[in-house]
Each structure stands twice: as C-alpha cells, then as structure tokens.
C-alpha cells in the first residue's frame, strides 16, 4: 500500500461538508452554497490563492461546531451561535491544512457593528470571517421552494440594509457586484456546484504521509465522538485495537496505520443518527434501529469520494457485515469481506463490550470472550482474528485502555479550551467596553446610552445573562459578579450625565472610580475560568445507568 497519499483538498473539505449535511437533511447542500457564495465574494474583494481557498474551506465547514451542541433547544440564540463557532475553531485547528480556516470559523458570526468588532477576544477578526458571515446570511434568506431569480432583488435589498450594522460594507459591495447577473443565482441551484467551484478555483493538492492521514482521521473521529461525552473515546479504542491486531497479523507498518485510520473513521455515518438515539437508556424502537443500521452505508459513501483512501472506505463500509451474510448494509458474506474489515469488526465489538458505556460498566475478560465466541460459532466474526484476540487479550486491552484514556484527556482538554475561550471572551468584551467608554470620554467614539448605563445591555452583561449563567451558574463567583457589575454601571450613569452636561472633570472622576471595580470583575472572571475548567475535567467521565442493551453493542457497536 502507499506510503503517502495525494488528495485534492476539495475532496477532504466536501467529504466533511457532506458529513455535516447528514445531521440535518433539511439543510442538504447548505454548506456547498455558502462556500460558492463565499468564493464569489472573496473574488470580489481581491482575495487570491491560499487566502481565497482558506475562506472557501471555512465557508464549507462553518457549521462544524454545531455537532457537540445538538442538545441546545434554541439554536438561534447568541449563546449557541458563539459557542458553536468556538467548537468549530477547536476542532478544525487540529488539522494543519485547516488551521487558517479554523480562525475564520471562530469569528464567522460576528456582526460588523459599524467597525466596532474589528477585534474580538484580543484578536483581529479576519476579513474572511465577514465573507462567511455574509454568505451564510444570503443562503439563509434563500427559499428553496421558490424560483431563485424571483428572490434575488429582495435578498440583495436585505443584504444592503444590513450594510454597516450586521455586515462589513466592503464585503456587501463585493456581493452586490458578484450577484448582479442571473448566472450567480442559477449557479446556487446547480447540481454540479462543486464542479463550478473547481472551475473558478482549482483546489490545491495536499500530500499526506501516514501521520497526516491520521491527523485527518482523528479530526473526523472527534466530530463523531464529541457529539456526546458518552461516546468521546469509542473511535480511539477501536482504532488502537484494530491497529494492534494488524501488527499481530504481521502487516507492514504503513498498512497497520491505514487500519488504524479505518478504526478512527468507521463510525462516521453515525452523524446521521440522532444523538438522543445513541444515548437512549432503553431498547431502540424499530424506527430507531433502522436509522442505526444506515450508518456504515453513509460512512462508505462519504469516504469513497476521497481519492486515495478507497480501501479504507471499503473496510469501514463493511465492518458490520457478517460472514454468514446476515450483516448490513450490503448483505456481503465470507467472500466479500476483506481481512482488514474483519479485523475492524472484531475491534469494534471488543471495544464496545470492554469499554464503559452510559448504560453499563465494561464487561470483564471472560464475559467479552464468551459473547464474541458465540458470534464466531454463528459465523458472524472471523475465527482467525478472534483467535489472535484470545491469544493477546491483555496486550490488546492495554492498547485500548491507553488509547481511550488519551482520548478522554483530549476531550477534557477540548472542553476546557472551550471554557477558556468563553471566559477569555467575556474578559475581552469587558476590556473592549472599557476602551469604548474611554473613546467616548475623549470624543472619539459613540455608544448607545442603554449599553453604557444598563448592566444588562453592555457586551459583558449580554454574555452574563444569556450564556454565562447558563453554563457557569453553578460557580458561586458567577453570582458574586452581578453586584459589582451593576454598581459599575451606576457609576457609568453618573459619568454619562456629567459628560452630557459638560462636567468633564466630574466625568473623569467617575471614570477613575470605575478602575478598581473593573479589576474586581476581571479577577472574578479569572476565578470562574479556573473553577470551570476543573469542573469540566471532573465531569468529563461517562455516567452510567444500568440497562440491558447488549444487543445494541453487538449489532451497531
């Protein structure tokens, strides 16, 4: 097998985009359309080469951060939107070719606000973020049930109305120029939208060695597993077990790594399964079970579109097939299942039985082998692979446990990183607000009076009441924050009154009194961050509620 894999970046990007569309079929092709709009707007503002490609990648993957937030009821809330963008940033930055795009995704829902938000959380907001923001807005205004040309003028009018407030003026102007002809709008409904994009902007090719391919596989595995802390380590356990089995079979190192990659990717199609179904404590309904059975099919279809990993796509697609022919989704039998897929099947079931699950503790050595032995006798699992498992059980179990402990640590780090982004964002919002107030006193800027006077309407106040209390209300210092913040804005009220009546010395005196209160607020936010990260680490374990779902473990692992 190949030591290195040359893959066009667009195959990576749009395989991921296709996986995202599985989450909500109503949004089918949503990411492709946003990417196409972003491409045309990026052209209009003069972006070329890698800079333009990074924007298109970000647009194609801009919703990737919604995966771990599936349980949020109000997906239009500012808290959900901001948190999802941070999740997306956390995920994408782990894969080197996506790192610039990750930062674009991080800020892609930030309003222009007459230029006030050119910096967020201590960093400059990339112009690409504003391009993706506009592109998502345009796509959101499209009604797929109506002729697209009939809607064009109204959409352009609305986008122009948001010029300067929601959207960056330069980006709006570029969009209006790009969308001035019918072909722009008709392209959005074209069946070959990917080809149209490739014609306008050939994507670069990335040369990945086995480690680079593993980085990509780990990104996808985290997309799958981080939807729920119940499943945060499963793919890592399967990958480690499968890779070790391949070594024990004497596979060359490069082949072992491809089996390892397959272990990370085997459950990609589970993105099509509602998380509520995967976390359900009772038995699955017939409808839910049929949804579960679809996941290896979707895994195969997504991965098969990437040139260079066709073998991995096949192994993943048939890992639920059985030698007796009663598996799914293709109904393959003994002759149609490669050895690598048989290894993957054994690794998947072994991991599912041996790991802790939300509805039971992991089974012991004897129980695992007894259950799998029956499957061998029923011609469901390969005897040779099972025999290797039996002979090397301690080694394989150590590999599984070590990999899952590492994955759990990464999950904790991921969640702690999100906490840091949340709280550092709150501190940055406060610091930015202080600068806006200073500019106001110096006559260099304006702020709405209600934002300055009301402790609920400033940037920190909106975060506190809409997102902060929801996520961190269990921390006492979060509640201690409210009084000094309210007092601070009472002082600001006096400051504004003095300023508006020309009493500049009195206004400056009020501003000086604000400093120690501001320092206390920043200190409390730091304490909240420290406690929140510790709590997150403690909670990143799998709670259990005992129930009989062994059939689920065996059949869909």
C-alpha positions as CSV (number, residue, x, y, z in Angstrom):
1,X,0.0,0.0,0.0
2,X,1.0,3.6,-0.5
3,X,3.4,5.3,1.9
4,X,2.0,8.7,1.0
5,X,-1.5,9.8,-0.2
6,X,-2.0,12.8,-2.6
7,X,-5.5,14.1,-2.1
8,X,-7.1,17.2,-3.6
9,X,-8.1,19.5,-0.7
10,X,-11.6,19.9,-2.0
11,X,-12.2,16.1,-1.5
12,X,-11.3,16.5,2.1
13,X,-13.4,19.6,2.5
14,X,-16.6,18.4,0.8
15,X,-16.5,14.9,2.3
16,X,-16.6,16.7,5.7
17,X,-19.3,19.0,4.3
18,X,-21.4,16.0,3.2
19,X,-21.0,14.5,6.7
20,X,-22.3,17.8,8.2
21,X,-25.4,17.6,6.0
22,X,-26.2,14.2,7.5
23,X,-27.1,15.9,10.7
24,X,-30.0,17.8,9.2
25,X,-31.1,16.6,5.8
26,X,-33.3,19.7,5.5
27,X,-30.0,21.7,5.1
28,X,-28.7,19.4,2.2
29,X,-26.2,21.3,0.1
30,X,-26.3,24.2,2.6
31,X,-22.5,24.2,3.0
32,X,-21.8,24.0,-0.7
33,X,-24.0,27.0,-1.4
34,X,-22.4,29.0,1.3
35,X,-18.9,28.0,0.0
36,X,-19.9,29.1,-3.5
37,X,-21.2,32.5,-2.4
38,X,-18.0,33.0,-0.3
39,X,-15.9,32.1,-3.3
40,X,-17.6,34.7,-5.5
41,X,-17.4,37.4,-2.7
42,X,-13.8,36.6,-2.0
43,X,-13.0,37.1,-5.7
44,X,-14.8,40.4,-5.5
45,X,-12.6,41.7,-2.7
46,X,-9.5,40.6,-4.4
47,X,-8.5,37.5,-2.5
48,X,-6.4,35.1,-4.5
49,X,-4.5,31.8,-4.0
50,X,-4.3,30.3,-0.5
51,X,-6.2,33.3,1.1
52,X,-9.2,32.7,-1.1
53,X,-9.0,28.9,-0.6
54,X,-9.0,29.3,3.2
55,X,-12.2,31.4,3.0
56,X,-13.9,28.8,0.9
57,X,-12.8,26.0,3.2
58,X,-14.2,27.9,6.2
59,X,-17.5,28.5,4.4
60,X,-17.8,24.8,3.6
61,X,-17.3,23.8,7.2
62,X,-18.6,26.8,9.1
63,X,-21.3,24.8,11.0
64,X,-19.0,22.1,12.2
65,X,-19.1,23.4,15.7
66,X,-22.9,22.7,16.0
67,X,-22.1,19.0,16.4
68,X,-21.3,18.9,20.1
69,X,-24.3,21.3,20.8
70,X,-27.0,19.1,19.5
71,X,-29.0,19.2,22.7
72,X,-29.5,23.0,22.8
73,X,-33.1,23.9,22.2
74,X,-32.6,27.5,20.9
75,X,-30.2,27.2,18.1
76,X,-30.7,30.9,17.1
77,X,-29.6,32.2,20.4
78,X,-26.5,34.4,20.5
79,X,-25.0,32.0,23.1
80,X,-25.5,28.9,20.9
81,X,-24.1,30.7,17.8
82,X,-21.0,32.0,19.6
83,X,-20.3,28.7,21.4
84,X,-20.7,26.7,18.2
85,X,-18.2,28.9,16.4
86,X,-15.7,28.2,19.2
87,X,-16.3,24.5,19.0
88,X,-15.7,24.6,15.2
89,X,-12.4,26.5,15.8
90,X,-11.3,23.9,18.4
91,X,-12.0,21.1,16.0
92,X,-10.5,22.4,12.8
93,X,-7.3,23.8,14.2
94,X,-6.1,20.3,14.9
95,X,-5.7,19.5,11.2
96,X,-2.8,21.6,9.7
97,X,-4.3,22.3,6.3
98,X,-7.4,23.8,8.1
99,X,-5.7,26.0,10.7
100,X,-6.2,29.3,9.0
101,X,-9.8,28.4,8.1
102,X,-10.3,27.5,11.8
103,X,-9.7,31.1,12.8
104,X,-12.1,32.3,10.2
105,X,-14.8,29.9,11.5
106,X,-14.1,31.1,15.1
107,X,-15.4,34.6,14.2
108,X,-17.7,33.9,11.3
109,X,-20.9,35.0,13.1
110,X,-19.6,38.4,14.4
111,X,-21.5,41.4,13.3
112,X,-19.6,44.3,11.8
113,X,-21.3,46.8,14.1
114,X,-20.0,49.9,12.3
115,X,-16.5,48.6,12.7
116,X,-16.7,48.1,16.5
117,X,-16.0,44.4,16.2
118,X,-12.9,44.5,14.1
119,X,-11.2,42.9,17.1
120,X,-12.7,40.2,19.3
121,X,-11.2,38.3,22.2
122,X,-7.9,40.2,21.7
123,X,-7.5,39.2,18.1
124,X,-8.3,40.9,14.7
125,X,-11.3,39.4,13.1
126,X,-10.2,38.1,9.6
127,X,-12.0,39.6,6.6
128,X,-12.7,36.0,5.7
129,X,-15.0,35.8,8.7
130,X,-17.0,38.6,7.4
131,X,-17.2,37.0,4.0
132,X,-18.5,33.7,5.5
133,X,-21.0,35.7,7.7
134,X,-22.5,37.4,4.6
135,X,-22.5,34.2,2.6
136,X,-24.4,32.4,5.4
137,X,-26.9,35.3,5.6
138,X,-27.5,35.2,1.9
139,X,-28.1,31.4,2.0
140,X,-30.4,31.8,5.0
141,X,-32.6,34.2,3.0
142,X,-33.0,31.8,0.1
143,X,-36.3,29.9,-0.1
144,X,-35.7,26.6,-1.9
145,X,-39.4,26.3,-2.6
146,X,-39.5,29.4,-4.8
147,X,-37.7,30.4,-8.1
148,X,-34.3,31.7,-7.2
149,X,-34.4,34.6,-9.7
150,X,-37.7,35.8,-8.3
151,X,-36.0,36.3,-4.9
152,X,-32.7,37.9,-6.0
153,X,-33.7,41.5,-5.7
154,X,-35.3,41.1,-2.3
155,X,-32.2,39.3,-1.0
156,X,-29.9,42.0,-2.3
157,X,-32.1,44.7,-0.7
158,X,-31.9,43.0,2.6
159,X,-28.2,42.5,2.5
160,X,-27.7,46.1,1.6
161,X,-29.9,47.1,4.5
162,X,-27.5,45.2,6.8
163,X,-24.6,47.1,5.3
164,X,-22.5,48.6,8.2
165,X,-24.6,47.2,11.0
166,X,-24.5,43.4,10.6
167,X,-22.2,43.1,7.6
168,X,-18.9,44.7,6.6
169,X,-19.5,47.3,3.9
170,X,-16.7,46.2,1.6
171,X,-18.0,42.7,1.7
172,X,-21.5,43.8,0.9
173,X,-20.3,45.8,-2.1
174,X,-18.4,42.8,-3.4
175,X,-21.5,40.6,-3.0
176,X,-23.7,43.1,-4.8
177,X,-21.3,43.2,-7.8
178,X,-21.0,39.4,-7.9
179,X,-24.7,38.8,-7.8
180,X,-25.7,41.4,-10.4
181,X,-26.2,38.7,-13.1
182,X,-28.6,35.8,-13.3
183,X,-25.9,33.2,-13.6
184,X,-24.8,33.8,-10.0
185,X,-28.2,32.9,-8.7
186,X,-28.8,30.0,-11.0
187,X,-25.5,28.5,-10.1
188,X,-26.7,28.1,-6.5
189,X,-29.2,25.5,-7.6
190,X,-26.9,23.7,-10.0
191,X,-26.4,20.0,-9.4
192,X,-22.7,20.3,-10.3
193,X,-21.9,23.1,-7.9
194,X,-18.7,21.5,-6.8
195,X,-17.5,21.4,-10.4
196,X,-18.4,25.0,-10.9
197,X,-16.3,25.9,-7.9
198,X,-13.4,23.9,-9.1
199,X,-13.5,25.6,-12.5
200,X,-13.3,29.0,-10.8
201,X,-10.7,28.0,-8.2
202,X,-8.8,24.8,-8.6
203,X,-8.1,23.5,-5.1
204,X,-4.6,22.7,-4.0
205,X,-3.4,19.1,-3.5
206,X,-2.1,18.0,-0.1
207,X,0.4,15.3,0.2
208,X,-0.2,13.4,3.4
209,X,2.1,10.8,4.9
210,X,0.5,8.3,7.2
211,X,0.7,10.7,10.1
212,X,-1.1,13.4,8.2
213,X,-3.8,11.0,7.3
214,X,-4.1,10.0,10.9
215,X,-4.5,13.7,11.8
216,X,-7.4,14.0,9.4
217,X,-8.9,10.7,10.7
218,X,-8.7,12.0,14.3
219,X,-10.5,15.2,13.3
220,X,-13.3,13.2,11.9
221,X,-13.3,10.8,14.9
222,X,-13.7,13.8,17.2
223,X,-16.6,15.1,15.0
224,X,-18.3,11.8,15.6
225,X,-17.4,11.1,19.2
226,X,-17.5,14.7,20.7
227,X,-21.2,14.9,20.0
228,X,-21.6,13.3,23.4
229,X,-19.3,12.6,26.3
230,X,-20.9,9.1,26.4
231,X,-19.1,8.3,23.1
232,X,-16.0,10.6,23.5
233,X,-13.5,7.7,23.4
234,X,-15.1,4.9,21.3
235,X,-13.4,5.5,18.0
236,X,-9.9,5.8,19.6
237,X,-10.4,2.4,21.3
238,X,-11.5,0.8,18.1
239,X,-8.5,2.3,16.2
240,X,-6.0,1.2,18.8
241,X,-7.4,-2.3,18.9
242,X,-7.6,-2.7,15.1
243,X,-4.1,-1.2,14.6
244,X,-2.6,-3.6,17.2
245,X,-4.4,-6.6,15.7
246,X,-3.0,-5.7,12.3
247,X,0.5,-5.6,13.8
248,X,-0.1,-9.1,15.3
249,X,-1.1,-10.3,11.9
250,X,2.3,-9.1,10.6
251,X,1.0,-6.3,8.4
252,X,3.7,-3.8,7.2
253,X,3.8,-0.6,9.3
254,X,2.1,1.5,6.5
255,X,-0.8,-1.0,6.3
256,X,-1.2,-1.0,10.1
257,X,-1.5,2.8,10.1
258,X,-4.3,2.5,7.4
259,X,-6.1,0.0,9.5
260,X,-5.7,2.5,12.4
261,X,-7.2,5.2,10.3
262,X,-10.1,3.0,9.4
263,X,-10.7,2.5,13.2
264,X,-11.0,6.2,13.7
265,X,-13.4,6.6,10.7
266,X,-15.6,3.5,11.0
267,X,-18.5,5.3,12.6
268,X,-18.5,8.5,10.5
269,X,-22.0,7.7,9.3
270,X,-23.3,7.9,12.8
271,X,-23.6,11.6,12.2
272,X,-26.9,10.7,10.5
273,X,-28.2,9.2,13.7
274,X,-29.8,11.5,16.3
275,X,-27.7,11.6,19.4
276,X,-30.8,11.0,21.5
277,X,-31.0,7.6,19.9
278,X,-27.3,6.8,20.6
279,X,-27.7,7.9,24.2
280,X,-31.1,6.2,24.8
281,X,-31.3,4.2,28.0
282,X,-34.0,1.7,26.9
283,X,-34.3,-0.5,23.9
284,X,-34.5,1.0,20.5
285,X,-37.7,1.2,18.6
286,X,-37.9,-0.4,15.1
287,X,-37.6,3.1,13.5
288,X,-34.5,3.9,15.6
289,X,-32.9,0.6,14.8
290,X,-33.3,1.1,11.1
291,X,-31.7,4.6,11.5
292,X,-28.8,2.9,13.3
293,X,-28.4,0.3,10.5
294,X,-27.8,3.1,8.0
295,X,-24.6,4.4,9.5
296,X,-22.0,2.1,7.7
297,X,-23.6,2.9,4.4
298,X,-23.2,6.6,4.9
299,X,-19.6,6.1,6.1
300,X,-18.8,4.3,2.9
301,X,-20.4,6.9,0.6
302,X,-18.7,9.8,2.3
303,X,-15.2,8.2,2.4
304,X,-15.4,6.7,-1.1
305,X,-15.5,10.2,-2.6
306,X,-11.9,10.8,-1.4
307,X,-9.4,9.5,-4.0
308,X,-6.5,7.6,-2.3
309,X,-8.4,6.0,0.6
310,X,-10.8,3.8,-1.3
311,X,-9.6,0.8,0.6
312,X,-10.2,2.4,3.9
313,X,-13.7,3.4,2.7
314,X,-14.5,-0.2,1.9
315,X,-13.2,-1.6,5.2
316,X,-15.3,0.9,7.1
317,X,-18.4,0.4,4.9
318,X,-18.5,-3.4,5.5
319,X,-17.4,-3.6,9.2
320,X,-21.0,-4.6,10.1
321,X,-21.2,-7.3,7.5
322,X,-21.1,-10.9,8.8
323,X,-19.5,-14.0,7.4
324,X,-22.9,-15.8,7.4
325,X,-24.4,-13.0,5.3
326,X,-26.8,-11.5,7.8
327,X,-25.0,-8.2,8.4
328,X,-25.6,-4.8,6.9
329,X,-25.8,-2.6,4.8
330,X,-24.7,-4.6,1.7
331,X,-25.5,-8.2,2.8
332,X,-21.9,-9.3,2.0
333,X,-20.8,-12.8,3.0
334,X,-17.5,-14.5,3.7
335,X,-16.0,-14.0,0.2
336,X,-16.9,-10.3,0.1
337,X,-15.3,-9.1,3.4
338,X,-11.6,-8.2,3.4
339,X,-9.4,-9.3,6.2
340,X,-8.9,-5.6,7.3
341,X,-12.7,-5.3,7.6
342,X,-12.9,-8.5,9.7
343,X,-10.2,-7.0,12.0
344,X,-12.2,-3.8,12.3
345,X,-15.4,-5.8,13.1
346,X,-13.7,-7.7,15.9
347,X,-12.0,-4.5,17.2
348,X,-15.4,-2.7,17.2
349,X,-17.3,-5.3,19.1
350,X,-14.4,-6.0,21.5
351,X,-14.2,-2.2,22.3
352,X,-18.0,-1.9,22.7
353,X,-18.1,-4.7,25.2
354,X,-15.0,-3.9,27.2
355,X,-15.4,-0.2,27.5
356,X,-17.7,1.6,30.0
357,X,-20.9,2.7,28.4
358,X,-23.6,5.0,29.8
359,X,-26.0,2.1,30.4
360,X,-23.4,-0.4,32.0
361,X,-19.9,-0.9,33.1
362,X,-17.4,-2.6,30.8
363,X,-17.6,-6.4,30.8
364,X,-14.8,-8.5,32.2
365,X,-12.4,-10.6,30.1
366,X,-14.4,-13.9,30.4
367,X,-17.7,-12.2,29.5
368,X,-16.3,-10.5,26.5
369,X,-14.7,-13.6,25.1
370,X,-17.8,-15.7,25.8
371,X,-20.1,-13.3,23.9
372,X,-17.7,-13.0,21.0
373,X,-17.0,-16.7,20.9
374,X,-20.7,-17.3,20.3
375,X,-20.6,-14.9,17.4
376,X,-17.6,-16.9,15.9
377,X,-19.6,-20.1,16.3
378,X,-22.5,-18.4,14.4
379,X,-20.2,-17.4,11.6
380,X,-20.6,-13.7,12.4
381,X,-17.0,-13.0,13.2
382,X,-13.7,-14.3,11.7
383,X,-12.2,-17.1,13.8
384,X,-8.6,-16.3,12.9
385,X,-9.0,-12.7,14.1
386,X,-10.8,-13.9,17.2
387,X,-8.0,-16.4,18.0
388,X,-5.4,-13.6,17.8
389,X,-7.6,-11.6,20.2
390,X,-7.8,-14.5,22.6
391,X,-4.1,-15.1,22.5
392,X,-3.1,-11.5,23.0
393,X,-6.1,-10.2,25.1
394,X,-4.0,-8.4,27.8
395,X,-1.9,-6.6,25.2
396,X,-5.0,-5.6,23.1
397,X,-6.9,-4.5,26.2
398,X,-3.9,-2.4,27.4
399,X,-3.7,-0.7,23.9
400,X,-7.5,0.0,24.1
401,X,-7.4,1.4,27.6
402,X,-4.3,3.6,26.9
403,X,-5.9,5.0,23.7
404,X,-9.2,5.7,25.4
405,X,-7.5,7.4,28.4
406,X,-5.6,9.6,26.0
407,X,-8.8,10.4,24.1
408,X,-10.6,11.2,27.3
409,X,-7.8,13.6,28.2
410,X,-8.1,15.2,24.8
411,X,-11.9,15.5,25.3
412,X,-11.3,17.2,28.7
413,X,-8.7,19.5,27.1
414,X,-11.1,20.3,24.3
415,X,-13.9,21.2,26.7
416,X,-11.5,23.1,29.0
417,X,-10.3,25.0,25.9
418,X,-13.9,25.9,25.2
419,X,-14.3,27.2,28.7
420,X,-11.2,29.3,28.3
421,X,-12.5,30.8,25.1
422,X,-15.8,31.5,26.8
423,X,-14.3,33.3,29.8
424,X,-11.5,35.0,27.9
425,X,-14.1,36.2,25.5
426,X,-16.0,37.7,28.5
427,X,-12.9,39.4,29.7
428,X,-12.2,40.7,26.3
429,X,-15.7,42.0,26.0
430,X,-15.2,43.9,29.2
431,X,-11.9,45.3,28.1
432,X,-13.3,46.3,24.8
433,X,-16.2,48.0,26.5
434,X,-13.8,50.0,28.7
435,X,-11.9,51.2,25.7
436,X,-15.2,52.2,24.0
437,X,-16.0,54.2,27.2
438,X,-12.6,55.8,27.1
439,X,-13.1,56.8,23.5
440,X,-16.5,58.2,24.4
441,X,-15.0,60.5,27.0
442,X,-12.3,61.6,24.6
443,X,-14.8,62.4,22.0
444,X,-13.6,59.8,19.6
445,X,-16.5,57.4,19.6
446,X,-20.1,56.9,20.4
447,X,-22.0,54.3,22.3
448,X,-25.7,53.7,22.8
449,X,-26.7,55.2,26.1
450,X,-28.5,52.0,27.2
451,X,-25.4,49.9,26.6
452,X,-23.4,52.3,28.8
453,X,-26.0,52.7,31.6
454,X,-27.6,49.2,31.7
455,X,-25.6,46.4,33.2
456,X,-27.7,44.0,31.1
457,X,-27.1,45.6,27.7
458,X,-23.3,46.0,27.6
459,X,-21.3,43.3,26.0
460,X,-20.4,41.6,29.3
461,X,-24.0,41.9,30.5
462,X,-25.4,40.3,27.4
463,X,-22.9,37.4,27.8
464,X,-23.6,37.1,31.5
465,X,-27.4,36.8,31.3
466,X,-27.7,34.9,28.0
467,X,-24.8,32.5,28.1
468,X,-22.7,32.9,31.2
469,X,-25.3,32.0,33.8
470,X,-26.5,29.1,31.7
471,X,-23.1,27.4,31.5
472,X,-21.4,28.6,34.7
473,X,-24.2,29.4,37.2
474,X,-23.1,26.6,39.4
475,X,-20.0,28.6,40.4
476,X,-20.5,31.0,43.3
477,X,-18.3,33.7,41.9
478,X,-20.6,33.9,38.9
479,X,-23.3,35.3,41.2
480,X,-20.8,37.5,43.0
481,X,-20.1,39.1,39.7
482,X,-23.5,40.6,39.3
483,X,-23.4,43.3,42.1
484,X,-20.0,44.9,41.2
485,X,-21.1,44.9,37.6
486,X,-24.4,46.6,38.5
487,X,-22.6,49.2,40.7
488,X,-20.1,49.8,37.9
489,X,-22.9,50.8,35.5
490,X,-24.5,53.0,38.1
491,X,-21.2,54.9,38.2
492,X,-21.3,55.0,34.4
493,X,-24.7,56.5,34.6
494,X,-23.3,59.4,36.6
495,X,-20.4,59.6,34.3
496,X,-22.6,59.9,31.2
497,X,-24.8,62.5,32.9
498,X,-21.7,64.6,33.8
499,X,-20.3,64.2,30.3
500,X,-23.5,65.3,28.6
501,X,-23.7,68.4,30.7
502,X,-20.1,69.4,30.1
503,X,-18.8,68.5,33.5
504,X,-15.7,66.7,32.2
505,X,-13.7,66.8,35.5
506,X,-16.6,65.1,37.3
507,X,-16.9,62.6,34.4
508,X,-13.2,61.7,34.7
509,X,-13.5,61.4,38.5
510,X,-16.2,58.8,37.9
511,X,-14.0,57.0,35.4
512,X,-11.2,56.8,37.9
513,X,-13.6,55.2,40.5
514,X,-14.5,52.6,37.9
515,X,-11.0,51.2,37.6
516,X,-10.9,49.1,40.9
517,X,-14.4,47.8,40.3
518,X,-13.3,46.7,36.8
519,X,-10.3,45.0,38.3
520,X,-12.6,43.0,40.7
521,X,-14.7,42.0,37.7
522,X,-11.7,40.7,35.8
523,X,-10.5,38.9,38.9
524,X,-13.8,37.2,39.4
525,X,-13.9,36.1,35.7
526,X,-10.4,34.6,36.1
527,X,-11.6,32.6,39.2
528,X,-14.7,31.5,37.3
529,X,-12.5,30.2,34.5
530,X,-10.2,28.3,36.8
531,X,-13.1,26.6,38.6
532,X,-15.0,25.9,35.4
533,X,-12.0,24.1,33.8
534,X,-11.6,22.0,37.0
535,X,-15.3,21.2,37.0
536,X,-15.2,20.3,33.3
537,X,-12.3,17.9,33.9
538,X,-14.3,16.2,36.7
539,X,-17.4,15.9,34.6
540,X,-15.7,14.5,31.5
541,X,-16.3,11.0,32.7
542,X,-19.0,8.6,31.5
543,X,-22.0,8.4,33.8
544,X,-23.8,5.1,33.8
545,X,-27.3,3.9,34.1
546,X,-27.6,0.1,34.1
547,X,-29.8,-1.3,31.3
548,X,-29.8,-4.3,29.0
549,X,-28.6,-3.1,25.6
550,X,-26.1,-5.8,24.9
551,X,-27.9,-6.4,21.6
552,X,-27.2,-2.8,20.6
553,X,-23.5,-3.2,21.5
554,X,-23.1,-6.3,19.4
555,X,-25.0,-5.1,16.3
556,X,-24.0,-1.5,16.0
557,X,-21.1,-1.2,18.5
